[in-house]
């Protein structure tokens, strides 16, 4: 996350330390074991909002659980795909 987004993110979703339990409760990774249907994850490697490491983590967890997941990473794309 760009440093200048941190104050905005705190106001928007909460403080990472102060609101830790609240944020964990709402994180998709918390409920990954409940995903049963096949999933396709599409990620732009240059996305400043949803960083690739977060998608990597979700895909790794899904595969570890034996879920069917297709993972497409576009190296030259950001948050909105234009090419």
mmCIF file of the N, C-alpha and C atoms, coordinates in Angstrom:
data_MODEL
# 
_entry.id   MODEL 
# 
loop_
_atom_site.group_PDB 
_atom_site.id 
_atom_site.type_symbol 
_atom_site.label_atom_id 
_atom_site.label_alt_id 
_atom_site.label_comp_id 
_atom_site.label_asym_id 
_atom_site.label_entity_id 
_atom_site.label_seq_id 
_atom_site.pdbx_PDB_ins_code 
_atom_site.Cartn_x 
_atom_site.Cartn_y 
_atom_site.Cartn_z 
_atom_site.occupancy 
_atom_site.B_iso_or_equiv 
_atom_site.pdbx_formal_charge 
_atom_site.auth_seq_id 
_atom_site.auth_comp_id 
_atom_site.auth_asym_id 
_atom_site.auth_atom_id 
_atom_site.pdbx_PDB_model_num 
ATOM 1   N N  . UNK A 1 1  ? 0.847   -1.166  0.000   1.00 0.00 ? 1  UNK A N  1 
ATOM 2   C CA . UNK A 1 1  ? 0.000   0.000   0.000   1.00 0.00 ? 1  UNK A CA 1 
ATOM 3   C C  . UNK A 1 1  ? 0.898   1.237   0.000   1.00 0.00 ? 1  UNK A C  1 
ATOM 4   N N  . UNK A 1 2  ? 0.631   2.178   -0.874  1.00 0.00 ? 2  UNK A N  1 
ATOM 5   C CA . UNK A 1 2  ? 1.424   3.411   -0.859  1.00 0.00 ? 2  UNK A CA 1 
ATOM 6   C C  . UNK A 1 2  ? 1.291   4.117   0.489   1.00 0.00 ? 2  UNK A C  1 
ATOM 7   N N  . UNK A 1 3  ? 2.373   4.673   1.005   1.00 0.00 ? 3  UNK A N  1 
ATOM 8   C CA . UNK A 1 3  ? 2.337   5.322   2.325   1.00 0.00 ? 3  UNK A CA 1 
ATOM 9   C C  . UNK A 1 3  ? 1.258   6.398   2.462   1.00 0.00 ? 3  UNK A C  1 
ATOM 10  N N  . UNK A 1 4  ? 0.994   7.132   1.383   1.00 0.00 ? 4  UNK A N  1 
ATOM 11  C CA . UNK A 1 4  ? 0.004   8.209   1.472   1.00 0.00 ? 4  UNK A CA 1 
ATOM 12  C C  . UNK A 1 4  ? -1.432  7.682   1.580   1.00 0.00 ? 4  UNK A C  1 
ATOM 13  N N  . UNK A 1 5  ? -1.642  6.391   1.380   1.00 0.00 ? 5  UNK A N  1 
ATOM 14  C CA . UNK A 1 5  ? -2.970  5.805   1.530   1.00 0.00 ? 5  UNK A CA 1 
ATOM 15  C C  . UNK A 1 5  ? -3.266  5.431   2.976   1.00 0.00 ? 5  UNK A C  1 
ATOM 16  N N  . UNK A 1 6  ? -2.249  5.283   3.810   1.00 0.00 ? 6  UNK A N  1 
ATOM 17  C CA . UNK A 1 6  ? -2.442  4.764   5.168   1.00 0.00 ? 6  UNK A CA 1 
ATOM 18  C C  . UNK A 1 6  ? -3.467  5.547   5.992   1.00 0.00 ? 6  UNK A C  1 
ATOM 19  N N  . UNK A 1 7  ? -3.412  6.876   6.027   1.00 0.00 ? 7  UNK A N  1 
ATOM 20  C CA . UNK A 1 7  ? -4.439  7.602   6.800   1.00 0.00 ? 7  UNK A CA 1 
ATOM 21  C C  . UNK A 1 7  ? -5.848  7.380   6.246   1.00 0.00 ? 7  UNK A C  1 
ATOM 22  N N  . UNK A 1 8  ? -5.949  7.304   4.941   1.00 0.00 ? 8  UNK A N  1 
ATOM 23  C CA . UNK A 1 8  ? -7.249  7.087   4.308   1.00 0.00 ? 8  UNK A CA 1 
ATOM 24  C C  . UNK A 1 8  ? -7.764  5.688   4.648   1.00 0.00 ? 8  UNK A C  1 
ATOM 25  N N  . UNK A 1 9  ? -6.887  4.698   4.572   1.00 0.00 ? 9  UNK A N  1 
ATOM 26  C CA . UNK A 1 9  ? -7.279  3.321   4.866   1.00 0.00 ? 9  UNK A CA 1 
ATOM 27  C C  . UNK A 1 9  ? -7.711  3.169   6.322   1.00 0.00 ? 9  UNK A C  1 
ATOM 28  N N  . UNK A 1 10 ? -7.022  3.860   7.225   1.00 0.00 ? 10 UNK A N  1 
ATOM 29  C CA . UNK A 1 10 ? -7.394  3.791   8.640   1.00 0.00 ? 10 UNK A CA 1 
ATOM 30  C C  . UNK A 1 10 ? -8.822  4.299   8.827   1.00 0.00 ? 10 UNK A C  1 
ATOM 31  N N  . UNK A 1 11 ? -9.149  5.406   8.174   1.00 0.00 ? 11 UNK A N  1 
ATOM 32  C CA . UNK A 1 11 ? -10.497 5.969   8.283   1.00 0.00 ? 11 UNK A CA 1 
ATOM 33  C C  . UNK A 1 11 ? -11.530 5.089   7.576   1.00 0.00 ? 11 UNK A C  1 
ATOM 34  N N  . UNK A 1 12 ? -11.120 4.448   6.503   1.00 0.00 ? 12 UNK A N  1 
ATOM 35  C CA . UNK A 1 12 ? -12.043 3.678   5.677   1.00 0.00 ? 12 UNK A CA 1 
ATOM 36  C C  . UNK A 1 12 ? -12.317 2.284   6.243   1.00 0.00 ? 12 UNK A C  1 
ATOM 37  N N  . UNK A 1 13 ? -11.244 1.537   6.608   1.00 0.00 ? 13 UNK A N  1 
ATOM 38  C CA . UNK A 1 13 ? -11.444 0.152   7.053   1.00 0.00 ? 13 UNK A CA 1 
ATOM 39  C C  . UNK A 1 13 ? -11.010 -0.110  8.484   1.00 0.00 ? 13 UNK A C  1 
ATOM 40  N N  . UNK A 1 14 ? -10.237 0.795   9.070   1.00 0.00 ? 14 UNK A N  1 
ATOM 41  C CA . UNK A 1 14 ? -9.794  0.603   10.448  1.00 0.00 ? 14 UNK A CA 1 
ATOM 42  C C  . UNK A 1 14 ? -8.286  0.556   10.564  1.00 0.00 ? 14 UNK A C  1 
ATOM 43  N N  . UNK A 1 15 ? -7.827  0.606   11.785  1.00 0.00 ? 15 UNK A N  1 
ATOM 44  C CA . UNK A 1 15 ? -6.404  0.564   12.096  1.00 0.00 ? 15 UNK A CA 1 
ATOM 45  C C  . UNK A 1 15 ? -5.956  -0.893  12.217  1.00 0.00 ? 15 UNK A C  1 
ATOM 46  N N  . UNK A 1 16 ? -4.846  -1.228  11.574  1.00 0.00 ? 16 UNK A N  1 
ATOM 47  C CA . UNK A 1 16 ? -4.366  -2.612  11.552  1.00 0.00 ? 16 UNK A CA 1 
ATOM 48  C C  . UNK A 1 16 ? -4.102  -3.169  12.942  1.00 0.00 ? 16 UNK A C  1 
ATOM 49  N N  . UNK A 1 17 ? -3.665  -2.354  13.867  1.00 0.00 ? 17 UNK A N  1 
ATOM 50  C CA . UNK A 1 17 ? -3.380  -2.820  15.228  1.00 0.00 ? 17 UNK A CA 1 
ATOM 51  C C  . UNK A 1 17 ? -4.607  -2.701  16.137  1.00 0.00 ? 17 UNK A C  1 
ATOM 52  N N  . UNK A 1 18 ? -5.198  -1.532  16.164  1.00 0.00 ? 18 UNK A N  1 
ATOM 53  C CA . UNK A 1 18 ? -6.334  -1.287  17.063  1.00 0.00 ? 18 UNK A CA 1 
ATOM 54  C C  . UNK A 1 18 ? -7.572  -2.109  16.701  1.00 0.00 ? 18 UNK A C  1 
ATOM 55  N N  . UNK A 1 19 ? -7.771  -2.352  15.431  1.00 0.00 ? 19 UNK A N  1 
ATOM 56  C CA . UNK A 1 19 ? -8.974  -3.040  14.949  1.00 0.00 ? 19 UNK A CA 1 
ATOM 57  C C  . UNK A 1 19 ? -8.664  -4.442  14.423  1.00 0.00 ? 19 UNK A C  1 
ATOM 58  N N  . UNK A 1 20 ? -7.610  -5.045  14.929  1.00 0.00 ? 20 UNK A N  1 
ATOM 59  C CA . UNK A 1 20 ? -7.125  -6.329  14.416  1.00 0.00 ? 20 UNK A CA 1 
ATOM 60  C C  . UNK A 1 20 ? -8.220  -7.402  14.358  1.00 0.00 ? 20 UNK A C  1 
ATOM 61  N N  . UNK A 1 21 ? -8.926  -7.633  15.435  1.00 0.00 ? 21 UNK A N  1 
ATOM 62  C CA . UNK A 1 21 ? -9.960  -8.680  15.463  1.00 0.00 ? 21 UNK A CA 1 
ATOM 63  C C  . UNK A 1 21 ? -11.083 -8.382  14.470  1.00 0.00 ? 21 UNK A C  1 
ATOM 64  N N  . UNK A 1 22 ? -11.490 -7.138  14.407  1.00 0.00 ? 22 UNK A N  1 
ATOM 65  C CA . UNK A 1 22 ? -12.522 -6.702  13.465  1.00 0.00 ? 22 UNK A CA 1 
ATOM 66  C C  . UNK A 1 22 ? -12.095 -7.002  12.030  1.00 0.00 ? 22 UNK A C  1 
ATOM 67  N N  . UNK A 1 23 ? -10.848 -6.684  11.699  1.00 0.00 ? 23 UNK A N  1 
ATOM 68  C CA . UNK A 1 23 ? -10.347 -6.881  10.342  1.00 0.00 ? 23 UNK A CA 1 
ATOM 69  C C  . UNK A 1 23 ? -10.175 -8.361  10.016  1.00 0.00 ? 23 UNK A C  1 
ATOM 70  N N  . UNK A 1 24 ? -9.704  -9.143  10.960  1.00 0.00 ? 24 UNK A N  1 
ATOM 71  C CA . UNK A 1 24 ? -9.565  -10.587 10.741  1.00 0.00 ? 24 UNK A CA 1 
ATOM 72  C C  . UNK A 1 24 ? -10.930 -11.208 10.472  1.00 0.00 ? 24 UNK A C  1 
ATOM 73  N N  . UNK A 1 25 ? -11.918 -10.785 11.226  1.00 0.00 ? 25 UNK A N  1 
ATOM 74  C CA . UNK A 1 25 ? -13.275 -11.309 11.064  1.00 0.00 ? 25 UNK A CA 1 
ATOM 75  C C  . UNK A 1 25 ? -13.834 -11.032 9.672   1.00 0.00 ? 25 UNK A C  1 
ATOM 76  N N  . UNK A 1 26 ? -13.398 -9.970  9.042   1.00 0.00 ? 26 UNK A N  1 
ATOM 77  C CA . UNK A 1 26 ? -13.922 -9.576  7.733   1.00 0.00 ? 26 UNK A CA 1 
ATOM 78  C C  . UNK A 1 26 ? -13.010 -9.934  6.565   1.00 0.00 ? 26 UNK A C  1 
ATOM 79  N N  . UNK A 1 27 ? -11.878 -10.527 6.849   1.00 0.00 ? 27 UNK A N  1 
ATOM 80  C CA . UNK A 1 27 ? -10.923 -10.866 5.800   1.00 0.00 ? 27 UNK A CA 1 
ATOM 81  C C  . UNK A 1 27 ? -11.358 -12.117 5.036   1.00 0.00 ? 27 UNK A C  1 
ATOM 82  N N  . UNK A 1 28 ? -11.295 -12.094 3.713   1.00 0.00 ? 28 UNK A N  1 
ATOM 83  C CA . UNK A 1 28 ? -11.657 -13.280 2.930   1.00 0.00 ? 28 UNK A CA 1 
ATOM 84  C C  . UNK A 1 28 ? -10.819 -14.516 3.286   1.00 0.00 ? 28 UNK A C  1 
ATOM 85  N N  . UNK A 1 29 ? -9.567  -14.336 3.659   1.00 0.00 ? 29 UNK A N  1 
ATOM 86  C CA . UNK A 1 29 ? -8.713  -15.479 3.976   1.00 0.00 ? 29 UNK A CA 1 
ATOM 87  C C  . UNK A 1 29 ? -9.231  -16.236 5.197   1.00 0.00 ? 29 UNK A C  1 
ATOM 88  N N  . UNK A 1 30 ? -9.964  -15.559 6.061   1.00 0.00 ? 30 UNK A N  1 
ATOM 89  C CA . UNK A 1 30 ? -10.536 -16.198 7.246   1.00 0.00 ? 30 UNK A CA 1 
ATOM 90  C C  . UNK A 1 30 ? -11.549 -17.275 6.864   1.00 0.00 ? 30 UNK A C  1 
ATOM 91  N N  . UNK A 1 31 ? -12.212 -17.102 5.742   1.00 0.00 ? 31 UNK A N  1 
ATOM 92  C CA . UNK A 1 31 ? -13.293 -17.994 5.333   1.00 0.00 ? 31 UNK A CA 1 
ATOM 93  C C  . UNK A 1 31 ? -12.948 -18.845 4.115   1.00 0.00 ? 31 UNK A C  1 
ATOM 94  N N  . UNK A 1 32 ? -11.681 -18.928 3.778   1.00 0.00 ? 32 UNK A N  1 
ATOM 95  C CA . UNK A 1 32 ? -11.265 -19.647 2.573   1.00 0.00 ? 32 UNK A CA 1 
ATOM 96  C C  . UNK A 1 32 ? -11.696 -21.111 2.611   1.00 0.00 ? 32 UNK A C  1 
ATOM 97  N N  . UNK A 1 33 ? -11.764 -21.702 3.775   1.00 0.00 ? 33 UNK A N  1 
ATOM 98  C CA . UNK A 1 33 ? -12.167 -23.108 3.885   1.00 0.00 ? 33 UNK A CA 1 
ATOM 99  C C  . UNK A 1 33 ? -13.636 -23.326 3.523   1.00 0.00 ? 33 UNK A C  1 
ATOM 100 N N  . UNK A 1 34 ? -14.415 -22.264 3.456   1.00 0.00 ? 34 UNK A N  1 
ATOM 101 C CA . UNK A 1 34 ? -15.834 -22.377 3.106   1.00 0.00 ? 34 UNK A CA 1 
ATOM 102 C C  . UNK A 1 34 ? -16.078 -22.314 1.599   1.00 0.00 ? 34 UNK A C  1 
ATOM 103 N N  . UNK A 1 35 ? -15.044 -22.016 0.829   1.00 0.00 ? 35 UNK A N  1 
ATOM 104 C CA . UNK A 1 35 ? -15.176 -21.948 -0.633  1.00 0.00 ? 35 UNK A CA 1 
ATOM 105 C C  . UNK A 1 35 ? -15.205 -23.373 -1.170  1.00 0.00 ? 35 UNK A C  1 
ATOM 106 N N  . UNK A 1 36 ? -16.281 -23.727 -1.844  1.00 0.00 ? 36 UNK A N  1 
ATOM 107 C CA . UNK A 1 36 ? -16.454 -25.089 -2.358  1.00 0.00 ? 36 UNK A CA 1 
ATOM 108 C C  . UNK A 1 36 ? -16.432 -25.144 -3.884  1.00 0.00 ? 36 UNK A C  1 
ATOM 109 N N  . UNK A 1 37 ? -16.892 -24.081 -4.538  1.00 0.00 ? 37 UNK A N  1 
ATOM 110 C CA . UNK A 1 37 ? -16.978 -24.061 -5.997  1.00 0.00 ? 37 UNK A CA 1 
ATOM 111 C C  . UNK A 1 37 ? -15.608 -23.775 -6.606  1.00 0.00 ? 37 UNK A C  1 
ATOM 112 N N  . UNK A 1 38 ? -15.380 -24.248 -7.839  1.00 0.00 ? 38 UNK A N  1 
ATOM 113 C CA . UNK A 1 38 ? -14.136 -23.886 -8.530  1.00 0.00 ? 38 UNK A CA 1 
ATOM 114 C C  . UNK A 1 38 ? -14.036 -22.364 -8.629  1.00 0.00 ? 38 UNK A C  1 
ATOM 115 N N  . UNK A 1 39 ? -12.818 -21.871 -8.586  1.00 0.00 ? 39 UNK A N  1 
ATOM 116 C CA . UNK A 1 39 ? -12.605 -20.427 -8.544  1.00 0.00 ? 39 UNK A CA 1 
ATOM 117 C C  . UNK A 1 39 ? -11.542 -20.024 -9.556  1.00 0.00 ? 39 UNK A C  1 
ATOM 118 N N  . UNK A 1 40 ? -11.734 -18.864 -10.181 1.00 0.00 ? 40 UNK A N  1 
ATOM 119 C CA . UNK A 1 40 ? -10.698 -18.281 -11.021 1.00 0.00 ? 40 UNK A CA 1 
ATOM 120 C C  . UNK A 1 40 ? -10.307 -16.950 -10.390 1.00 0.00 ? 40 UNK A C  1 
ATOM 121 N N  . UNK A 1 41 ? -9.023  -16.787 -10.133 1.00 0.00 ? 41 UNK A N  1 
ATOM 122 C CA . UNK A 1 41 ? -8.489  -15.550 -9.566  1.00 0.00 ? 41 UNK A CA 1 
ATOM 123 C C  . UNK A 1 41 ? -7.695  -14.864 -10.670 1.00 0.00 ? 41 UNK A C  1 
ATOM 124 N N  . UNK A 1 42 ? -8.017  -13.608 -10.939 1.00 0.00 ? 42 UNK A N  1 
ATOM 125 C CA . UNK A 1 42 ? -7.335  -12.830 -11.967 1.00 0.00 ? 42 UNK A CA 1 
ATOM 126 C C  . UNK A 1 42 ? -6.666  -11.654 -11.276 1.00 0.00 ? 42 UNK A C  1 
ATOM 127 N N  . UNK A 1 43 ? -5.359  -11.513 -11.469 1.00 0.00 ? 43 UNK A N  1 
ATOM 128 C CA . UNK A 1 43 ? -4.572  -10.519 -10.740 1.00 0.00 ? 43 UNK A CA 1 
ATOM 129 C C  . UNK A 1 43 ? -3.687  -9.732  -11.689 1.00 0.00 ? 43 UNK A C  1 
ATOM 130 N N  . UNK A 1 44 ? -3.686  -8.422  -11.520 1.00 0.00 ? 44 UNK A N  1 
ATOM 131 C CA . UNK A 1 44 ? -2.710  -7.574  -12.192 1.00 0.00 ? 44 UNK A CA 1 
ATOM 132 C C  . UNK A 1 44 ? -1.496  -7.451  -11.283 1.00 0.00 ? 44 UNK A C  1 
ATOM 133 N N  . UNK A 1 45 ? -0.333  -7.802  -11.775 1.00 0.00 ? 45 UNK A N  1 
ATOM 134 C CA . UNK A 1 45 ? 0.874   -7.805  -10.941 1.00 0.00 ? 45 UNK A CA 1 
ATOM 135 C C  . UNK A 1 45 ? 1.260   -6.408  -10.460 1.00 0.00 ? 45 UNK A C  1 
ATOM 136 N N  . UNK A 1 46 ? 0.784   -5.375  -11.151 1.00 0.00 ? 46 UNK A N  1 
ATOM 137 C CA . UNK A 1 46 ? 1.118   -4.000  -10.762 1.00 0.00 ? 46 UNK A CA 1 
ATOM 138 C C  . UNK A 1 46 ? -0.034  -3.324  -10.015 1.00 0.00 ? 46 UNK A C  1 
ATOM 139 N N  . UNK A 1 47 ? -0.935  -4.093  -9.463  1.00 0.00 ? 47 UNK A N  1 
ATOM 140 C CA . UNK A 1 47 ? -2.093  -3.552  -8.745  1.00 0.00 ? 47 UNK A CA 1 
ATOM 141 C C  . UNK A 1 47 ? -1.653  -2.965  -7.406  1.00 0.00 ? 47 UNK A C  1 
ATOM 142 N N  . UNK A 1 48 ? -1.856  -1.657  -7.187  1.00 0.00 ? 48 UNK A N  1 
ATOM 143 C CA . UNK A 1 48 ? -1.469  -1.060  -5.909  1.00 0.00 ? 48 UNK A CA 1 
ATOM 144 C C  . UNK A 1 48 ? -2.516  -1.267  -4.811  1.00 0.00 ? 48 UNK A C  1 
ATOM 145 N N  . UNK A 1 49 ? -3.714  -1.687  -5.176  1.00 0.00 ? 49 UNK A N  1 
ATOM 146 C CA . UNK A 1 49 ? -4.787  -1.860  -4.188  1.00 0.00 ? 49 UNK A CA 1 
ATOM 147 C C  . UNK A 1 49 ? -4.848  -3.287  -3.659  1.00 0.00 ? 49 UNK A C  1 
ATOM 148 N N  . UNK A 1 50 ? -4.842  -4.238  -4.572  1.00 0.00 ? 50 UNK A N  1 
ATOM 149 C CA . UNK A 1 50 ? -4.830  -5.654  -4.191  1.00 0.00 ? 50 UNK A CA 1 
ATOM 150 C C  . UNK A 1 50 ? -3.481  -6.194  -4.646  1.00 0.00 ? 50 UNK A C  1 
ATOM 151 N N  . UNK A 1 51 ? -2.537  -6.219  -3.744  1.00 0.00 ? 51 UNK A N  1 
ATOM 152 C CA . UNK A 1 51 ? -1.181  -6.619  -4.128  1.00 0.00 ? 51 UNK A CA 1 
ATOM 153 C C  . UNK A 1 51 ? -1.148  -8.110  -4.445  1.00 0.00 ? 51 UNK A C  1 
ATOM 154 N N  . UNK A 1 52 ? -0.265  -8.481  -5.351  1.00 0.00 ? 52 UNK A N  1 
ATOM 155 C CA . UNK A 1 52 ? -0.169  -9.860  -5.818  1.00 0.00 ? 52 UNK A CA 1 
ATOM 156 C C  . UNK A 1 52 ? 0.043   -10.839 -4.670  1.00 0.00 ? 52 UNK A C  1 
ATOM 157 N N  . UNK A 1 53 ? 0.791   -10.444 -3.659  1.00 0.00 ? 53 UNK A N  1 
ATOM 158 C CA . UNK A 1 53 ? 1.053   -11.338 -2.521  1.00 0.00 ? 53 UNK A CA 1 
ATOM 159 C C  . UNK A 1 53 ? -0.243  -11.783 -1.842  1.00 0.00 ? 53 UNK A C  1 
ATOM 160 N N  . UNK A 1 54 ? -1.260  -10.929 -1.823  1.00 0.00 ? 54 UNK A N  1 
ATOM 161 C CA . UNK A 1 54 ? -2.544  -11.301 -1.222  1.00 0.00 ? 54 UNK A CA 1 
ATOM 162 C C  . UNK A 1 54 ? -3.256  -12.355 -2.058  1.00 0.00 ? 54 UNK A C  1 
ATOM 163 N N  . UNK A 1 55 ? -3.223  -12.186 -3.371  1.00 0.00 ? 55 UNK A N  1 
ATOM 164 C CA . UNK A 1 55 ? -3.828  -13.198 -4.243  1.00 0.00 ? 55 UNK A CA 1 
ATOM 165 C C  . UNK A 1 55 ? -3.038  -14.496 -4.183  1.00 0.00 ? 55 UNK A C  1 
ATOM 166 N N  . UNK A 1 56 ? -1.709  -14.389 -4.152  1.00 0.00 ? 56 UNK A N  1 
ATOM 167 C CA . UNK A 1 56 ? -0.866  -15.587 -4.012  1.00 0.00 ? 56 UNK A CA 1 
ATOM 168 C C  . UNK A 1 56 ? -1.262  -16.365 -2.760  1.00 0.00 ? 56 UNK A C  1 
ATOM 169 N N  . UNK A 1 57 ? -1.439  -15.653 -1.657  1.00 0.00 ? 57 UNK A N  1 
ATOM 170 C CA . UNK A 1 57 ? -1.792  -16.287 -0.387  1.00 0.00 ? 57 UNK A CA 1 
ATOM 171 C C  . UNK A 1 57 ? -3.142  -17.003 -0.487  1.00 0.00 ? 57 UNK A C  1 
ATOM 172 N N  . UNK A 1 58 ? -4.109  -16.361 -1.094  1.00 0.00 ? 58 UNK A N  1 
ATOM 173 C CA . UNK A 1 58 ? -5.434  -16.963 -1.235  1.00 0.00 ? 58 UNK A CA 1 
ATOM 174 C C  . UNK A 1 58 ? -5.362  -18.221 -2.104  1.00 0.00 ? 58 UNK A C  1 
ATOM 175 N N  . UNK A 1 59 ? -4.664  -18.133 -3.223  1.00 0.00 ? 59 UNK A N  1 
ATOM 176 C CA . UNK A 1 59 ? -4.543  -19.277 -4.132  1.00 0.00 ? 59 UNK A CA 1 
ATOM 177 C C  . UNK A 1 59 ? -3.793  -20.425 -3.456  1.00 0.00 ? 59 UNK A C  1 
ATOM 178 N N  . UNK A 1 60 ? -2.716  -20.117 -2.760  1.00 0.00 ? 60 UNK A N  1 
ATOM 179 C CA . UNK A 1 60 ? -1.957  -21.158 -2.056  1.00 0.00 ? 60 UNK A CA 1 
ATOM 180 C C  . UNK A 1 60 ? -2.829  -21.869 -1.027  1.00 0.00 ? 60 UNK A C  1 
ATOM 181 N N  . UNK A 1 61 ? -3.609  -21.111 -0.279  1.00 0.00 ? 61 UNK A N  1 
ATOM 182 C CA . UNK A 1 61 ? -4.476  -21.706 0.741   1.00 0.00 ? 61 UNK A CA 1 
ATOM 183 C C  . UNK A 1 61 ? -5.554  -22.574 0.095   1.00 0.00 ? 61 UNK A C  1 
ATOM 184 N N  . UNK A 1 62 ? -6.155  -22.082 -0.989  1.00 0.00 ? 62 UNK A N  1 
ATOM 185 C CA . UNK A 1 62 ? -7.169  -22.872 -1.692  1.00 0.00 ? 62 UNK A CA 1 
ATOM 186 C C  . UNK A 1 62 ? -6.590  -24.190 -2.194  1.00 0.00 ? 62 UNK A C  1 
ATOM 187 N N  . UNK A 1 63 ? -5.418  -24.125 -2.797  1.00 0.00 ? 63 UNK A N  1 
ATOM 188 C CA . UNK A 1 63 ? -4.788  -25.348 -3.316  1.00 0.00 ? 63 UNK A CA 1 
ATOM 189 C C  . UNK A 1 63 ? -4.416  -26.296 -2.184  1.00 0.00 ? 63 UNK A C  1 
ATOM 190 N N  . UNK A 1 64 ? -3.955  -25.768 -1.070  1.00 0.00 ? 64 UNK A N  1 
ATOM 191 C CA . UNK A 1 64 ? -3.619  -26.604 0.087   1.00 0.00 ? 64 UNK A CA 1 
ATOM 192 C C  . UNK A 1 64 ? -4.855  -27.334 0.615   1.00 0.00 ? 64 UNK A C  1 
ATOM 193 N N  . UNK A 1 65 ? -6.017  -26.718 0.433   1.00 0.00 ? 65 UNK A N  1 
ATOM 194 C CA . UNK A 1 65 ? -7.280  -27.332 0.847   1.00 0.00 ? 65 UNK A CA 1 
ATOM 195 C C  . UNK A 1 65 ? -7.852  -28.266 -0.219  1.00 0.00 ? 65 UNK A C  1 
ATOM 196 N N  . UNK A 1 66 ? -7.143  -28.375 -1.342  1.00 0.00 ? 66 UNK A N  1 
ATOM 197 C CA . UNK A 1 66 ? -7.590  -29.250 -2.419  1.00 0.00 ? 66 UNK A CA 1 
ATOM 198 C C  . UNK A 1 66 ? -8.678  -28.661 -3.289  1.00 0.00 ? 66 UNK A C  1 
ATOM 199 N N  . UNK A 1 67 ? -8.856  -27.352 -3.230  1.00 0.00 ? 67 UNK A N  1 
ATOM 200 C CA . UNK A 1 67 ? -9.887  -26.696 -4.039  1.00 0.00 ? 67 UNK A CA 1 
ATOM 201 C C  . UNK A 1 67 ? -9.364  -26.471 -5.458  1.00 0.00 ? 67 UNK A C  1 
ATOM 202 N N  . UNK A 1 68 ? -10.299 -26.472 -6.401  1.00 0.00 ? 68 UNK A N  1 
ATOM 203 C CA . UNK A 1 68 ? -9.956  -26.215 -7.795  1.00 0.00 ? 68 UNK A CA 1 
ATOM 204 C C  . UNK A 1 68 ? -9.871  -24.708 -8.001  1.00 0.00 ? 68 UNK A C  1 
ATOM 205 N N  . UNK A 1 69 ? -8.703  -24.233 -8.427  1.00 0.00 ? 69 UNK A N  1 
ATOM 206 C CA . UNK A 1 69 ? -8.523  -22.797 -8.640  1.00 0.00 ? 69 UNK A CA 1 
ATOM 207 C C  . UNK A 1 69 ? -7.596  -22.560 -9.825  1.00 0.00 ? 69 UNK A C  1 
ATOM 208 N N  . UNK A 1 70 ? -8.044  -21.689 -10.717 1.00 0.00 ? 70 UNK A N  1 
ATOM 209 C CA . UNK A 1 70 ? -7.215  -21.248 -11.835 1.00 0.00 ? 70 UNK A CA 1 
ATOM 210 C C  . UNK A 1 70 ? -6.709  -19.857 -11.470 1.00 0.00 ? 70 UNK A C  1 
ATOM 211 N N  . UNK A 1 71 ? -5.418  -19.627 -11.657 1.00 0.00 ? 71 UNK A N  1 
ATOM 212 C CA . UNK A 1 71 ? -4.813  -18.355 -11.253 1.00 0.00 ? 71 UNK A CA 1 
ATOM 213 C C  . UNK A 1 71 ? -4.165  -17.713 -12.464 1.00 0.00 ? 71 UNK A C  1 
ATOM 214 N N  . UNK A 1 72 ? -4.682  -16.563 -12.863 1.00 0.00 ? 72 UNK A N  1 
ATOM 215 C CA . UNK A 1 72 ? -4.154  -15.813 -13.999 1.00 0.00 ? 72 UNK A CA 1 
ATOM 216 C C  . UNK A 1 72 ? -3.525  -14.527 -13.491 1.00 0.00 ? 72 UNK A C  1 
ATOM 217 N N  . UNK A 1 73 ? -2.247  -14.342 -13.789 1.00 0.00 ? 73 UNK A N  1 
ATOM 218 C CA . UNK A 1 73 ? -1.538  -13.124 -13.399 1.00 0.00 ? 73 UNK A CA 1 
ATOM 219 C C  . UNK A 1 73 ? -1.097  -12.419 -14.669 1.00 0.00 ? 73 UNK A C  1 
ATOM 220 N N  . UNK A 1 74 ? -1.458  -11.151 -14.777 1.00 0.00 ? 74 UNK A N  1 
ATOM 221 C CA . UNK A 1 74 ? -1.052  -10.328 -15.908 1.00 0.00 ? 74 UNK A CA 1 
ATOM 222 C C  . UNK A 1 74 ? 0.006   -9.352  -15.415 1.00 0.00 ? 74 UNK A C  1 
ATOM 223 N N  . UNK A 1 75 ? 1.230   -9.575  -15.840 1.00 0.00 ? 75 UNK A N  1 
ATOM 224 C CA . UNK A 1 75 ? 2.382   -8.824  -15.338 1.00 0.00 ? 75 UNK A CA 1 
ATOM 225 C C  . UNK A 1 75 ? 2.302   -7.330  -15.637 1.00 0.00 ? 75 UNK A C  1 
ATOM 226 N N  . UNK A 1 76 ? 1.664   -6.955  -16.741 1.00 0.00 ? 76 UNK A N  1 
ATOM 227 C CA . UNK A 1 76 ? 1.646   -5.549  -17.159 1.00 0.00 ? 76 UNK A CA 1 
ATOM 228 C C  . UNK A 1 76 ? 0.313   -4.854  -16.872 1.00 0.00 ? 76 UNK A C  1 
ATOM 229 N N  . UNK A 1 77 ? -0.444  -5.378  -15.920 1.00 0.00 ? 77 UNK A N  1 
ATOM 230 C CA . UNK A 1 77 ? -1.728  -4.772  -15.581 1.00 0.00 ? 77 UNK A CA 1 
ATOM 231 C C  . UNK A 1 77 ? -1.765  -4.354  -14.119 1.00 0.00 ? 77 UNK A C  1 
ATOM 232 N N  . UNK A 1 78 ? -2.654  -3.406  -13.830 1.00 0.00 ? 78 UNK A N  1 
ATOM 233 C CA . UNK A 1 78 ? -2.840  -2.931  -12.468 1.00 0.00 ? 78 UNK A CA 1 
ATOM 234 C C  . UNK A 1 78 ? -4.168  -3.402  -11.913 1.00 0.00 ? 78 UNK A C  1 
ATOM 235 N N  . UNK A 1 79 ? -4.909  -2.481  -11.293 1.00 0.00 ? 79 UNK A N  1 
ATOM 236 C CA . UNK A 1 79 ? -6.192  -2.843  -10.682 1.00 0.00 ? 79 UNK A CA 1 
ATOM 237 C C  . UNK A 1 79 ? -7.295  -2.973  -11.727 1.00 0.00 ? 79 UNK A C  1 
ATOM 238 N N  . UNK A 1 80 ? -7.272  -2.109  -12.718 1.00 0.00 ? 80 UNK A N  1 
ATOM 239 C CA . UNK A 1 80 ? -8.225  -2.187  -13.819 1.00 0.00 ? 80 UNK A CA 1 
ATOM 240 C C  . UNK A 1 80 ? -7.483  -2.622  -15.071 1.00 0.00 ? 80 UNK A C  1 
ATOM 241 N N  . UNK A 1 81 ? -7.990  -3.627  -15.738 1.00 0.00 ? 81 UNK A N  1 
ATOM 242 C CA . UNK A 1 81 ? -7.291  -4.156  -16.913 1.00 0.00 ? 81 UNK A CA 1 
ATOM 243 C C  . UNK A 1 81 ? -7.618  -3.300  -18.129 1.00 0.00 ? 81 UNK A C  1 
ATOM 244 N N  . UNK A 1 82 ? -6.585  -2.913  -18.872 1.00 0.00 ? 82 UNK A N  1 
ATOM 245 C CA . UNK A 1 82 ? -6.792  -2.047  -20.034 1.00 0.00 ? 82 UNK A CA 1 
ATOM 246 C C  . UNK A 1 82 ? -6.182  -2.600  -21.315 1.00 0.00 ? 82 UNK A C  1 
ATOM 247 N N  . UNK A 1 83 ? -5.363  -3.624  -21.207 1.00 0.00 ? 83 UNK A N  1 
ATOM 248 C CA . UNK A 1 83 ? -4.670  -4.141  -22.403 1.00 0.00 ? 83 UNK A CA 1 
ATOM 249 C C  . UNK A 1 83 ? -5.309  -5.418  -22.903 1.00 0.00 ? 83 UNK A C  1 
# 
